[in-house]
């Protein structure tokens, strides 16, 4: 099962299990994948993205943690082609060392992975965002993280259904 460029019409034709597997490459929360797959067919990519956003808002905090588990730390070696593509702007020993230090501080404060939509952003920019977000309170940061997760899901879904 490919996770890129299947097209919206072909996405609708996938079996339930294949659609869920493809969606899990976008977001590793099983309930999210089941809910988005079950909503097919979608009249447009925009309708698919709206359904994905709606499904994300319904996830419990433990289900959000499942989604976070599918993402590497910013600056670590990406574990998927999608993550590698999204983090392609992260390089340089100094930036990588600062990101590793920032990730440790972030995880110590918030108890979860620093998640940010990294596509098209440099390592220095991602480091600045991380440092700024360390000033958030836990409730605010959890909402910011959910917003970033939605951005990543939309990016990956758009790539999935590109024809």
N, C-alpha and C positions, 0 to 999 in steps of 0.2 A: 504494500500500500504506500504510494507516494504521498508526501505531505505538501507538495507544491504543484500549483498549476493544473489542478484537475478540472477547473471550470465549474461554474455554478450548476449547470445542467447535469454534468457527470457526478457532482457531489450529491445531487438529489437522487441519482440512480444507485448510489452505493448501498450495500446492505447496512442494516442498523449497526452491526458490529464494526464494519469497515469505516463507516462514517464516524463512529465514536473513536476508533483508533486514530483516524486522521485528525479529529478535533483534539485528541489528547496530545498531539504534537504542537498544538497551539497553546493549550492550557491543561496542565496535568491534574485538574480537579475532576474526578470521575462524574460527579453529579452535573457539573457544568456541561461536560461533553454529552452526557445522556440527554439533558434538557435541550441543548441546541440541536442535536441529531433528531430528536423527536419532533421538533418544530418544522421539519422539512415537509413540503417544499417552500422555499422563500421566493417571493416575487422579484426580489432584487438583492444585490449585495448589501445595499443599505438596510434592507429589512433583516438580513442575516446578522449584520453588525448590531442592529438595535436589539435583536433577540439575544445575542451574546452578551451585550451590556446588561440586559434585564436579568439574564440567568446569573451573571456575576453578582449582582446586587442581592440575590437571594441566598448566596452561599454563607454558611456559618463561618465563624472564625477558624474552626479546625479545618474546614474545607478550603479556606483561603490558605491555610498553612500547607495543605496538599498541593495547591497551585504553586506556592513558593518553592516547594521541594523540587520542582521541575526546572528551576533556574540556577545557574552557577552564580557565584559572587562576581560582582563587577571587578574585573582585573584578573580573575582566575581563568585558567584555560577552559574555554567553553566546551560543553559536553554535546552540543548539537550544532548542526549547520546553521540553524536559525540564530542561536546565541552567538556563534562565531561571526556571522554576518552583522548582527546588531552591535557587537562589541568591536568591530573592526577598527574603530578610531582609538582604541585603548592600547597605548604602547609607551615604551620608555621606562627604564628601570626606576627612575625617581618617581614618576607618576604611579607605577605599579606598586612600589613600596608604600607610598602615601595612601593609595587605595586600600592596601592590605591593612594598614594601621587604622584607617577610617572605618573599614568594615568591622574590625574587632570592636572599636568604640561603639559603633552603631548597634551591633548585635548585643553588646553588653547592656546598652541602655534600653533597647526596644524588645529584645528577645526574639527577633526574627531577622532574616536576610534583608539587606538594603536592596530594594528593587527600584529600578528606574528604567524608563524606555530609553535605551542607549543608542538607538539607530540614528546615524548621522551626527553623533556628538563625539567630541574628543575626550580623551582620558582626563585632561585638565578640567574640562567643563563638568564631567561626571563627578570629579573630586570636589569641585566647588559646590555642586548640588548636594552631595553627601554632607559636606561640612555645614551647609546652611540648614539641612534637614535635622541635624543633630540638635538644633535649638528648639525643635518641635516638642510638644508634650506627647505622650504615648497615644492618646486618642486621636489627635490631629494627624500624627504620623501614620497611624493605621489607615486613616482615610486617604491620605496622600498616596500610600503604597497601593491601596485598592485602585485609585485613579490611574496610577502607572501600570498596574496589571491590566486594566482595561485597554490602555493604549497599546500594550504589547500584544494582547489578544487580537485587537483590531488589525494591527499590522500583519500578524501571522495569518489570520483568517483571510485577509485580502489577498495575500500571496497564495494561500491554499486554493481559492476559487478563481484565481486569475486564469484566463484561457490563452 
